Each structure stands twice: as C-alpha cells, then as structure tokens.
C-alpha cells in the first residue's frame, strides 16, 4: 500500500484516482447496453431469451424462465442446514432493524377548517437484481428483499442469471424464499434490467429496480431511470479505517483486506495519526496477502487504490475522511464515539475494534447496499424509504379558503399566472368581501 503524508493536495489526488472507478467513466459500454435495452423493449421475450443464450450459454423459454416451487425445494436440500440457520438468524436482525425505519401516514386538522397530511404508500411492484456468475451473494438477497417486504411492497420480482445448467444457485434461492421474494426469473445482465423496466411477455414491468451488478447492469439501470425508479448506481467496494495509536494493527490490516478482495477496483484506505501504526499495518497487510485465497485480486486492488495516509492530528484525518466519503468507515480510536459525531460523510460507520466491516455485510441488521464513489455526501443506504412513496394531503373548507383566497390570487398574479388566480377567484366571484 502507498504511504502518503496527508495534505489537501494529496487528498485531491487520491479523490481523482478513486473517481476513475465510477460507472460514469465507462462510456465505451453505453452503446452496447443501449442496443440491448432497445431490442428487449421492442422484441420482448424473444430478445430476452436470445441474449440469455448468447451471454449465459443456456436455453431459457417462457416455460422455464420462472423458478418453480420444486426448484426451491431442491435448493433447500442442497444447502447446508447450518447455513440456512445462519441465514434465518441474519434475517431476524435485518428485518428488526428495517422495521424501525417504517413511517406512517399522518394528518393534522385545525379548528379553522383545514386538514393537512402525508399519505405513505408502498410501491406496487419492485424488481430486485441479484448477480450470478462466479460470485454468489445470498446476503445481498436479504438486504434487497427485506426492506421491500417490510415496506409492504405488493409484489417483489427477483431476477438473477442462471448457471450453464439452467438453474439458479441454491443459496440464492433459499435466501430469496426466506426473505419473501414473490417470483424469481432466470435472467441476468442488462437484458434483465430492460425486462424489468419495460416488461415482456414473461416478466412484468416494475416501478423500481434495486440491487448491484456488473458494469452492464449499472449502465442499464442508469439508462432506464425515468421509465422506472432505481436505488443507485453501485460502484466498486470501499473501506476507510480511521485509526490512532490505540488501534490493533493486525485487526486494521484484516479489515482493509476484507474489501480489497472484492475486485481489482476495490479501494482500501487507512488514515492514521500514528506513523508507527502505519508501519505495522503495512507489514500485517503483506503477511495476510501471502496466505489469503484471492491474493491476486487483493494485490491489484492495493496497488491501484490502496493507501495509508498519515495525518498530523485527528481533525485533519476526519476532514480527509469526509472528503473521501467512503462506503464503509471504521473508527478505531481512543474516543470513537466522539470521532463519529464529527463524521459527516460515510455510507456505514463501524465503531470500535470489534465492529469489523463484515459484521455489517452479513449479520448486524443495517443494510449493506451503500453509496459508493463519494456519493455518501448525498446518498443514503438502501432502506424502507426506498420502497414507499409519499403523497401530500390538503383539505380546506369553504370558510377556510375564503379567509385567504385574496392572498393566493395576489401571489398567482405576481407570477402572471392568471388561470391560477382565476381557479381560486371563481369560487367567490358573486360575493362581496
């Protein structure tokens, strides 16, 4: 990992390097994605099945695109019962956390004849995209489906690419069943996003699409935004550890590598006020890399986007951390809660040496679908809020409107919107004030 003395200039250079990983910089794939979207929109299932054969090397038809109850039962037989137990324990924590996020409709009425309020309504249909291929993430299934379930979404439609045997990974199916997905389709990639956005003979159009995927999936979600809503454009994984001389260097090194193993574009950053800790962490990182199974991926991630930044003091370290706005932030300092209060930008904040990042990935309860690439400055983790919409409620009695109608008419006239003014005035046109 590169050791850098923290300055405003070095922070700026690091930010520029990290932003190179953004899906917004992968324009060379946009034309291919646009072609897939257009074809699925025009040809429906025919294009969907054709792309699945081309990209996933499997024959999918209208008869076998939907996962059957028999396939789900078979998946339960194939998954280790102890893993099913862990999935169920995690599910309880995740559901419990998200139930605390629920908002209710509210109304206030006044004696002057007015009533105002907000009506909270779950979305009707939501599409959940689950990656397939080499990596299998049943934890992401729970994190995407459960908030929608808690929100009260009517139908949760899941899509995931099939293997060459035409089946979906058993652990993915078990997680989907446990979380409450209503229907699962064997299709992935940009073609799956197109099907969810526009609808085909087999797959219904949804109101919103959530879930991570490769660059084609990310660009497809970006392109269909407006036809449907989306959660966010997911970028590569990130971890930033804020640490002082009290931190355990072995723990810090292990936590940095927990994200570096995701892919070559993942980012792992340590910001510390201790040069001694920096040296020890670097040494521990080198030792771990030699024995971990994804050694080559980890090393490329560290070479390209791994940093150890040495700050003069904790305020300077926090300022840099807020500028980077990492997806995951760990605080391992003498007074971690005090530091946490000064952190403005982070997707998820892990406090203390026993709150390792994978705790949030799998088990604690908060959502692990988080803003990346600096978007924690203005985006939040996936939550129940993503699966509801809000309508304003306004009621005025005649008497209540009569008291203020001249004010509204004046406001409308000042904007030269005479039809607006007339819409109010017409209700009192035959009356003398």
N, C-alpha and C positions, 0 to 999 in steps of 0.2 A: 504494500500500500504506500502511496505517496505521502510523505510528511511535508506539511506546508505550514509556515507561520501565518497566522490569521491576520489579514488586513482587509480593508474594503476592496482593494484591487484583486486580491486572491479570491475573496468571496465572489466577486463579479465573474472572474474567470471560471470558477467552479460551476456557478449557475449556468453560464453559457454552455459549458460542456454537458451538464446534466440535461439541459433542454434539447440537446441534439437527439435525445431518445424519444421525444414526443411524437405521437402518431401524426401530429400536424406536419411533420417533416418527411412523411413517406408518400409524397405526391406521386411518385412513379407507379404506385399500385392503384391509384384512383381510377384510372381509365378501365383497368381490368375489373375492378369492383363495380363501376358504373354499368359495364356491359352485363355483368351477372344480374344486377338488380333489374335492369331494363328487360332482360329476357324472362326472368321469373315473373315480373309484373305482367308481361304480355302473354306468355305461354303457360303460366301456372305450373301445374304438376309435371307437365312434360319436361320443362326446363329443370325443375327441381330434381327429378329422377335422373336426368341426363348428367347434371353436374355431380350428383352423388356417385354415379358410376365412374365419371372422369376423375374425381378427386379422392374418393374413398374406396374405389375399386369394389363396389358392392351393388348388387341389383336391388333397388328399392321400388316398390309398386304401391298403388293405392291400397292393396290388400295387406301389405306387411309393414307399411311405414309407421303405423301406430304400435307402440309396445303393448302387448296383451297382458292380462292378469296372469296367464300361465307363465309368461316370461319373467314376471315379477316374482312369482312363487319360486321359480327355478333359481332366481338370483339369491333369494334368502337361503336356499340350500347350498349355494356356492360360497357364500361369505362366512368367514369365521364368526361363530356366535359371540365370541368375546368382543369383536369389532362392532357387531350390532349393538351390544350392550353399551359400548363407548359412544356410539352414535346417538343412542337414546339418552344417555346422560348429558351429552353436549346439547342435544335438542332441548332438554328441560331448561338449561341455563340460558340458551339463546332466546327461547320463547319468553321466559320470565323477564329478561332484560327489555325485550321489544314491547311487551305488554305495558311497561311503564311509559312508553312513548305515545300511547294512544291519546288522541284528542277527541273530545266530544263536541257536538254542536252546542251553541249557546245562544241565548236570546235575552234581551233586556227590554222591558216595557216601561214607559213613563206615563205619569198621570195626564200629560198633555196630549195623549192620543197617538204616540209614536211607539214603534217597536223596531229594534234593530237586532241583527244577529248574524251568525255564521253557521252554515249547514255543512257538515263534514260528511262526504260520501266516498265510499271505497270505489276504486276503479272497477270496471266490469270485467275486462279481460286483460291479463298481463302475460307477456312472453318471457320466459327465463331461458337464457342461453347458457349451456354448460359445455365447456371444452371437452374434447376427447383426445384421441391420438395417444402419444407416449405418456402424457401426464393425466392422472385421474385424481379429481378433487371432490370427493363426497362432501367435504367441509363447505365448499362453495355452494353446493346444492342447498345445504341447510341455511346458509347465510342469505341466499337469494329468495328462497321459497318461504321461509318462516315469517319474515316481516310482512310479506304479501298476505299470508294466511291470517296473521294477527290483525292486519288492517281490515280484513273482511272481503277481499277481492273475490268476485263471483267464480271466476274460472282462471286457474293458473296453468298455462300451457308451457311445457318444457320441451326444448329441442336439444339434441346432442348427437354428434356424429357417430355412426355405427362402426364397429370393427370390420375387418375383412370377412368375418363370419356372419355379418349382418346383424350382430347383436350388440347391445349396449353393455358397458362394463357393469358387472353385478353390484359392486359397492355403490355406484352412481344410482342404480335403480332402487336399492334398499334405502339410501338416503332420501331419494325423491318420494318414495312411498311413505316413509316415516314423517317427512316434513309436511306432506299433504298436497303434492302436485296432482292436479286433476287428470291430466293427459300428457303423455310423453311421445314425442315423434323422433324417429331415427334420421335426423338430417342435421348437418353442421355447416360451418363456413358462412360466407356472405349470402349464399343461397338460402340458408335458414333465416337469416335476418330479413331478406326480401320477402320470404313466405309469411313471416310474422307481421311485417309492415303492410303488405298489400293483400294478403290472403290468397290461397289457392284452393283447388277442389278438395284437397285433403286437410289443409291447415287453415284455421280461422285467422282473420285479421285481428290483431290485438290493439289495445290502447297505449301500451307502454312496453318497451323491451329493456330488460336488465340482464346483467351478467357479463363476465370477462371473456375475452377470446384473443385470437391472434390478430395480426395487423389487418387482415382482410375483414375480420369481424368488426374490429374497431372502426375502420373506414366505412364499412357498410352501415353501422349504427349512426355514424356522423352524417352520412348521406340521406338516410331516411328520416332524420329528425325533422319534424314538421308534419309528416304523414302520421307519425306516432311520436310519443314522448320517449326519451331514453334516460337512463340513470346518469352515465358519464362516459367519457372515452378513456378507458383504462390504459395506463402506460406500464412500463416495467416496474418491478418491485423496488422498494426503497426502505432503508433503515438508517436512522441517525441516532447515535448514542451521545448524550451529554454527560460527561463524567469528570470528576475531580480526583484528587489523590486517594480518596477513600474507596474507590471502586476496585473490584476484583478483576485483574487484567484477563484472567482465564475466562471468566463469565462474559466479559465485554467482547472478547475475541469470538467466542462461540456464538454470541448473539448477532454480531456483524455478519458472520458466515451463514446464519440461518436464512438471510435474504439473498446473499450473493449466489447461493446455489440455484436460485430460480432460473436465471438465464444470463447470457453474456452481457445483457444491457442493464442488469440489476445494479443498484447503487448501494454501497455500504460506507458510511461516514462516521468517524469518531471525532467529536470536538471535545477537547480536554484542556484544563488549565495546568496539567501536570506533564512535564516532559518525561519524567520517569515512567509514568503510566503509559505514555505514548510508546516508549521503547519496549516495555513489557508486553503490551497488547500486540505490537508488530511481531514480536518473537512468537507469541502464542498463536497468532494467525498462521504464520509459516508452518508451525508444527501441526496444526489442525488440517491445513490444506493437504499435507502429505498423506493423511490417513482417511480423509473423507471420500465417499464414493463418487461424488460429482466434481472431482478435483479439477478437471479441465475447464468446466463451465465456471467454477468459482474463481480460478486464476484469471481467466479472461475478464470476468466482472471486476475483480480487484485491480487489474492492470488498467482498465479503461475508466472505471467510475468509483474506485476505492480511494478514500482519503483519510489521513489522520491530520486534523487541524489543531494547531496549538495556539490557544488564546492566552492573553495576558491575565484576564480575570473572567469571572463567571458572567458578568454583564455583557462583555464582548462576545462570549460564547453563545449566550442566549440571543443576542442580536443577529449573529450569523445563522443560528438555527431557525429563527423566524424568517430570515431572508430565503433560506433553502426550502422551508415549508414541507418537510418530509412526510411521506405516507405514514411511516411508523417512527415514533420518537421514544427512546428510553431515557429516563433521567436517573442516573446513578451517582448521586452526590450526597454530601453530608446533610443537607436540608432539601430533599427532593420536592416536598410539597411547596416550599417557598419558591423554588425554581419553577415549578409547574404553574404557579399563579402568574408568572411573567411570560410564559409561553403563549404566543398569540396564534401561531400557525402550525398545525400538525393534524394529520388525519386521526391518529390514535396515540395516546400518551400512556406509557407504561412507567410506573413509579416504583423505584427500589430494585434491589438486586435480585429479588425472587419473582419479579414480574417480567419474565422473559417474553419476547415478542410472540413465539409460537403459542403461548397461553391464549393470546387473543385470536390467533389463527383458528384454533380448534375448539376452545372449551369455555372461556370465561363468560361469554354471553354477548358483549358488544360486537357489532358487525365488522367483518374483516374486508368488506368491499369499501375501499377507502380512496380518497382523492390522491392522485399522483402528479408528478411533474410540476410541482409548485402550486397546483390548483387547490391545495388546502388553505390557501389565502382567501378562497371564496366558495369552496365546495365543502360538503359535509359527508360523513359516512352514510352508506345506504341505511335507510330507516323506514319505519312505518309511514312517515310523512311522504315517502316516495310513492306510496300506493293509495293515497287518498287525494281528493281534490276538494276545494272549499268554495262554497257559493255564499255571496253576501245576501242577507235578507233585509229588506226595507219595507216597512209599512207605516203610512201616515193616514190618519183620519182626515176628513174634510176640514174640520176645525183646525187641526194642526197645520195643514198645508196653507189654509187661509191666512194664518198669522205670519207666514214667512214668504208668501208667493211673490211679493214685490221684490224681495231681495234676490230671489233666483232669477227673476226676469231681468233685473239690472245686470246681474253677473253675465247672463247669456247675451244681453245686448252689447256689453263691453267687448265681447268676443265676436260680435257681428253675426251671431247665430240666432237669427230671428225666429226660425222654426222651433228652436229650443224654447225661447221665451214664449212663443205662442202656445206651445204644448202645456205650459203652466197657466198662462193668462186666460185661455179659452174656458177654463173651469170656473172662472169668476167674471166673465165678460158682461153679464147682465146685472151685476151688483154694484152698488155704490159703497165705496170704502167709508 
